């Protein structure tokens, strides 16, 4: 049986891969967030005019939520 607990090269490669993946995730999250903000603002304004009241969730929070649900699908789905 192989013991990986004392192999330092194995752990360093794993953390480098995780760091790259995290940076890539943040990059895509930012792009999706920037694309979602104008759409969510338009939808928020439309809902406010149509119902004559301010929606509970603001446009930035809705865009953030959309980016949080879409970005993981790129990497893990």
C-alpha positions in Angstrom: 0.0 0.0 0.0 1.3 3.5 -0.9 1.7 6.1 1.8 1.2 9.6 0.5 1.4 11.4 3.9 5.2 12.1 3.5 5.2 13.0 -0.1 5.6 16.8 -0.2 5.4 17.1 -4.0 1.9 15.6 -4.1 0.5 18.3 -1.7 2.2 21.2 -3.4 0.7 20.3 -6.8 -2.8 20.0 -5.3 -2.7 23.4 -3.7 -1.4 25.0 -7.0 -4.2 23.4 -8.9 -6.7 24.6 -6.3 -5.4 28.1 -6.5 -5.6 28.2 -10.3 -9.1 26.8 -10.2 -10.1 29.4 -7.6 -8.7 32.3 -9.7 -10.4 30.9 -12.8 -13.7 30.5 -10.9 -13.5 34.2 -9.7 -12.8 35.3 -13.2 -15.8 33.6 -14.7 -17.9 34.7 -11.7 -17.0 38.3 -12.4 -17.8 38.0 -16.1 -21.2 36.4 -15.4 -21.9 39.0 -12.8 -21.1 41.9 -15.1 -23.3 40.3 -17.8 -26.2 39.7 -15.3 -26.3 43.2 -13.8 -27.9 45.1 -16.7 -30.4 42.3 -17.3 -31.4 42.2 -13.7 -31.7 46.0 -13.5 -34.1 46.0 -16.5 -36.1 43.1 -14.9 -36.2 44.9 -11.6 -37.4 48.2 -13.2 -40.0 46.3 -15.2 -41.3 44.5 -12.1 -41.4 47.8 -10.1 -43.4 49.5 -12.8 -45.7 46.6 -13.5 -46.6 46.0 -9.8 -46.2 49.6 -8.6 -44.0 48.4 -5.7 -40.3 47.8 -5.2 -39.4 44.1 -5.5 -38.0 42.5 -2.3 -34.7 41.5 -3.9 -32.7 44.3 -5.4 -31.1 44.0 -8.9 -27.5 43.6 -7.6 -28.5 40.8 -5.2 -30.4 39.1 -7.9 -27.4 39.3 -10.3 -25.1 38.0 -7.6 -27.5 35.1 -7.0 -27.6 34.3 -10.8 -23.8 34.4 -11.0 -23.6 32.0 -7.9 -25.9 29.5 -9.6 -24.4 29.7 -13.1 -20.7 29.7 -12.4 -20.5 26.3 -10.7 -22.3 24.7 -13.7 -19.3 25.7 -15.9 -16.9 23.8 -13.7 -18.8 20.9 -12.2 -21.8 20.3 -14.4 
